[in-house]
Amino acid sequence: MATPSQAASTSGAFMLTHVRPNAAGADSHNGTQLNVNGEYFVIKNVTTRTVNTGGYIPDITTNTYGRALPSYNLPAGAKAYVHTGSGRPYRDSAGAHHIYRGYDRHVLPNTSTAKNPDLRLKKPGSPDNNTATGSITSCNWNTATDGTTYTC
């Protein structure tokens, strides 16, 4: 895994731990989006209690695709892969949780060296306005290599 220059921290219940902004392979073919769920970020519940993800805002600093996370109860200490595409939330055999944002296209930037950070997770009710207002954790990956997962 690659490591960006800025390590993540948090002032809230969740911390960004990893991001895969550039899913493996082509993003589209003949106008059809491919492997949308191969694009994701990972959050960790850093509290000692279950926390609901509903309403937390992923603010991508190069666009306004900050659709709030869906309601999902993430246990204390657990990690969740937050996939860009659609699917049914579940817990896999390794104990990781999977949450889906419901987009039908890729939304995380592959190259965004002019922005820092590239992704902020904001507390519920925060604006998706590319500012730090409401931010609890962030991650920067600069230029993303195809299929690479970055540690925040």
C-alpha positions, 0 to 999 in steps of 0.5 A: 500500500502506498502512503500519502504525505499527510497522515490521517487523524480524527476529531470525531467518531470515524477516521479515514484509514485508506482510500482507493480513488482509482479502481483497477482497469478502465473506468468505462467502456462504450459509455458504461461505467466499470468497476464503480465499487472498486473505488472506495475509502475506508473508515474506522470507528475509533470509539468504544461504542457503535456509531451510525454512519448516517449523515456523515458527509464525504466532501471530495475537494474537486467536486460536489459529490458529497452525498451523505453516507447511508445509515449503518451501525458500525461497531466499536473499533470496526472498519467499513469499506465505503464503496462508490457504487451500489450494493447491500451493506454487509459484514464479510468473513474477515469482519470488515463492513461494506457500505455503498454510496449509490453512485453509478459513476466514479467520483473520487479524483484520480489526479488532484495534486492542486487540492489538499486534502482530496477527501474530508469526512465531515460530521452530519449537517456539514456543508459539501462546500470544499472547506474544512467546516465540519471536518473530522478526518481527511486524506490526500493521495495526489495522483492515484495509480491504477488499482492502488490503495493508499494509507491515510 
